[in-house]
Amino acid sequence: MTSAPQKSTRISKRFAELRAAGELGIVAYITAGDPSLDATHKFVLALADAGADVIELGVPFSDPLADGPTIQRASERALKAGASLAGVLELVRGIRQRSQVPLVLFTYFNPVLQMGLQKFAAAAAQAGADGVLVTDLTPEESEDYRRIIHAQNLDTIFLAAPTSDDARLQKISACSSGFLYLISRTGVTGAKDSLPDDLPGLLRRVHHFTELPVAVGFGISLPGHVSVLGGLADAAVVGSALVAEIEKAPSIEAASAALRERLKGLKEAGRRGLSRREATI
């Protein structure tokens, strides 16, 4: 098994703590700037206060091909409100004054290229980000990106999918640091009622190629999903369900309260039942 050079980051430290506690982590995704960057700041603090282990800040993009309708609408709202990559980096800087929760920038490659890779990496590190996940960057095309990002002590998180063959899983593992993000199903993001039947087998296959923590996303929305993942994965990624709470809330305060309650329920599921795992697993 191989992986990218591992450095001590807030992400790696948090996953080490989770493993020692035998606890499944919760990675919370929200779209930055929906409905405003100031609101996102409040949402991040609410999620962190409720126990989120890692928070992914989605950088709004005009053509979010990997995202389902809920997150697409959030990106549209954020862009209309004037959100940009530069604004998201300033948001991270502000969050760091209040919280040390691990933060991942979840983005498409186009905004990064427009800013310039060197400038982006330096700005992300200086603002206090911990890792970057570029959804449309393949491992085969990522050598320069990884070198520049790792030079700033930022983690590079890559996506693996049910369609990834063994050779590709090995390549993804070699390029990843922090954690490996496993897509639970083919298609776009969005909350689902149940997890795929073949997910346990897929997770066993992924663990054969990496010693990194594995976080499972796409379709994770309910405490029951989190409970099932215990002992199989290291974390559950919850996105569309949280973004939907923001979309339907009548106010920023109501959205913050809803996010806090939703996250607390997910964390509780991660601490009990099937989600208890031995440190040696």
C-alpha positions in Angstrom: 0.0 0.0 0.0 1.3 3.5 -0.9 0.1 7.0 -0.3 1.3 10.6 -0.6 3.8 11.9 2.0 1.9 12.2 5.2 2.5 15.3 7.3 0.8 16.2 10.6 -2.2 18.4 9.9 -5.4 19.1 11.7 -7.1 16.5 9.5 -4.6 13.7 10.3 -4.7 14.6 14.0 -8.5 14.5 14.1 -8.6 11.1 12.4 -6.0 9.7 14.8 -8.2 10.9 17.7 -11.2 9.2 16.2 -9.4 6.0 15.6 -8.1 5.9 19.2 -11.6 6.5 20.4 -13.1 3.9 18.2 -15.5 6.5 16.7 -16.8 7.1 13.2 -16.1 10.7 12.1 -18.6 13.1 10.5 -17.4 15.2 7.6 -19.9 18.1 7.0 -20.2 19.8 3.7 -21.8 23.2 3.0 -21.6 25.5 0.1 -19.6 28.7 1.0 -21.6 31.9 0.4 -25.0 30.3 0.6 -26.8 32.6 1.3 -23.8 34.8 2.2 -20.3 34.4 3.4 -21.2 35.9 6.8 -23.9 33.3 7.1 -21.5 30.5 6.2 -19.2 31.7 9.0 -22.0 31.2 11.5 -22.9 27.8 10.0 -19.4 26.5 10.3 -19.2 27.5 14.0 -22.6 25.8 14.6 -21.4 22.6 12.9 -18.1 22.7 14.8 -19.9 23.3 18.1 -22.2 20.3 17.4 -19.2 18.0 16.9 -18.3 18.0 13.2 -14.9 16.4 12.8 -14.0 18.0 9.4 -15.9 20.7 7.5 -15.8 20.9 3.7 -16.4 24.4 2.3 -17.7 24.1 -1.2 -16.4 26.8 -3.5 -19.4 27.9 -5.7 -18.9 27.2 -9.4 -21.0 27.9 -12.4 -20.9 24.4 -13.8 -20.9 22.0 -10.9 -21.2 18.7 -12.9 -20.6 16.4 -9.9 -23.3 18.0 -7.8 -27.0 17.1 -7.5 -29.8 19.7 -7.6 -29.6 20.7 -4.0 -26.0 21.7 -4.1 -26.4 23.2 -7.6 -29.0 25.5 -6.3 -26.8 26.4 -3.4 -24.0 27.3 -5.8 -26.3 29.5 -7.8 -27.4 31.4 -4.7 -23.8 31.8 -3.5 -22.7 33.1 -6.9 -25.6 35.6 -7.1 -24.6 36.8 -3.7 -21.1 37.5 -5.0 -19.1 34.6 -3.5 -15.7 33.8 -5.1 -12.7 31.8 -4.3 -10.9 34.8 -2.9 -13.9 35.5 -0.7 -14.0 31.9 0.5 -10.3 32.1 1.5 -11.1 35.3 3.6 -13.9 33.3 5.1 -11.5 30.6 6.2 -9.2 33.3 7.7 -12.2 34.6 9.8 -13.2 31.1 10.9 -9.7 30.4 12.1 -10.0 33.3 14.6 -12.9 31.4 16.3 -12.3 27.7 15.6 -9.6 25.1 15.0 -12.0 22.6 13.2 -10.3 21.0 10.2 -11.3 22.8 7.0 -11.2 21.4 3.5 -11.7 23.5 0.4 -14.0 21.5 -2.0 -13.6 23.0 -5.4 -13.4 22.5 -9.2 -10.1 23.2 -10.8 -11.1 26.2 -12.9 -11.3 28.7 -10.0 -7.9 27.5 -8.8 -6.3 27.9 -12.3 -7.8 31.4 -12.6 -6.2 32.4 -9.3 -3.0 30.6 -10.1 -1.9 27.4 -8.4 1.0 28.9 -6.5 -1.0 31.9 -5.3 -3.9 29.7 -4.3 -1.8 27.2 -2.3 0.0 30.0 -0.4 -3.2 31.9 0.2 -5.1 28.8 1.4 -2.3 27.9 3.8 -2.0 31.4 5.1 -5.8 31.6 5.7 -5.7 28.4 7.7 -7.1 25.7 5.4 -6.0 22.2 6.0 -6.7 20.4 2.7 -8.0 20.7 -0.8 -10.3 18.4 -2.8 -10.5 19.3 -6.5 -13.4 17.2 -7.9 -12.5 17.3 -11.5 -8.7 16.8 -11.2 -7.5 13.3 -12.0 -4.5 11.8 -10.2 -2.8 11.3 -13.5 -2.8 15.1 -14.1 -2.1 16.2 -10.6 1.7 16.0 -10.2 2.4 19.7 -10.2 -0.7 20.4 -8.2 0.3 17.9 -5.5 3.9 19.2 -5.3 2.7 22.8 -4.8 -0.1 22.0 -2.4 2.1 19.7 -0.3 4.8 22.3 -0.1 2.3 24.4 1.9 1.5 21.5 4.2 -2.0 21.1 2.8 -3.6 17.7 2.3 -4.6 16.6 -1.1 -7.8 14.6 -1.0 -8.9 12.6 -4.1 -12.1 10.8 -5.0 -12.5 7.1 -5.5 -15.6 5.6 -7.0 -17.3 2.2 -7.3 -16.1 2.2 -10.9 -12.4 2.5 -9.9 -10.5 -0.6 -10.7 -7.7 -1.9 -8.6 -4.9 -0.1 -10.5 -6.8 3.2 -10.2 -7.5 2.7 -6.5 -3.7 2.2 -6.0 -3.0 5.4 -7.9 -5.6 7.4 -6.0 -4.2 6.2 -2.7 -0.7 7.2 -3.8 -1.8 10.7 -4.5 -4.0 11.2 -1.5 -3.2 12.6 2.0 -5.4 13.4 5.0 -8.1 11.0 4.0 -9.5 9.2 0.9 -13.0 10.2 -0.2 -15.0 7.2 -1.4 -18.1 7.9 -3.5 -20.7 5.4 -2.4 -22.5 5.2 -5.7 -22.3 6.4 -9.3 -24.1 9.6 -10.2 -24.2 13.0 -8.6 -24.5 14.1 -5.0 -27.9 14.0 -3.2 -29.5 12.5 -0.1 -30.8 8.9 -0.5 -33.0 6.6 1.6 -30.5 3.7 1.8 -26.9 2.8 1.1 -25.8 0.6 -1.8 -25.9 -3.1 -1.0 -22.4 -3.5 -2.4 -20.8 -0.8 -0.2 -19.2 -3.1 2.4 -17.4 -5.0 -0.3 -16.3 -1.8 -2.0 -14.9 -0.5 1.3 -13.0 -3.8 1.9 -11.4 -3.5 -1.5 -10.4 0.2 -0.9 -8.8 -0.6 2.4 -6.6 -3.1 0.6 -4.9 -0.3 -1.2 -4.7 2.4 1.4 -3.9 2.9 5.1 -5.5 6.4 5.0 -8.8 7.0 6.7 -11.6 6.4 4.3 -14.6 8.8 4.3 -17.8 7.7 2.5 -20.0 10.3 0.8 -22.8 10.8 -1.8 -26.2 9.8 -0.4 -25.3 9.9 3.3 -28.1 11.7 5.1 -29.5 9.8 8.1 -28.2 8.6 11.5 -29.0 5.0 10.3 -26.5 5.4 7.4 -23.9 6.5 9.9 -24.6 3.5 12.1 -24.2 1.1 9.2 -20.8 2.6 8.2 -19.3 2.0 11.6 -16.6 -0.6 11.5 -16.4 -0.3 7.8 -15.4 3.3 7.1 -13.6 6.0 9.2 -16.0 8.8 8.5 -19.3 9.7 6.8 -19.6 12.7 4.6 -22.9 14.5 4.8 -23.6 17.3 2.3 -26.9 17.6 0.5 -28.9 17.0 3.7 -27.2 19.9 5.4 -27.4 22.2 2.4 -31.2 21.4 2.3 -31.5 22.5 5.9 -30.0 25.9 4.9 -32.3 26.2 1.9 -35.5 25.6 3.7 -34.8 27.6 6.9 -36.6 30.9 7.2 -33.6 32.7 8.7 -29.8 32.4 9.4 -30.5 31.7 13.0 -33.0 29.0 12.2 -30.6 27.4 9.7 -27.8 27.4 12.3 -30.1 25.7 14.8 -31.2 23.1 12.3 -27.6 22.3 11.3 -26.6 22.0 14.9 -29.4 19.6 15.7 -28.9 17.5 12.5 -25.1 17.2 13.2 -25.7 16.2 16.8 -27.9 13.4 15.7 -25.3 12.1 13.2 -22.5 12.4 15.8 -24.6 10.4 18.3 -25.0 7.7 15.7 -21.3 7.7 15.2 -20.6 7.1 18.9 -22.9 4.1 19.4 -23.9 0.7 18.1 -22.3 -0.4 14.9 -20.3 2.7 14.8 -18.1 1.7 17.7 -14.9 0.3 16.2 -11.7 -1.2 17.6 -8.5 0.8 17.2 -6.9 -2.2 15.3 -9.6 -2.3 12.6 
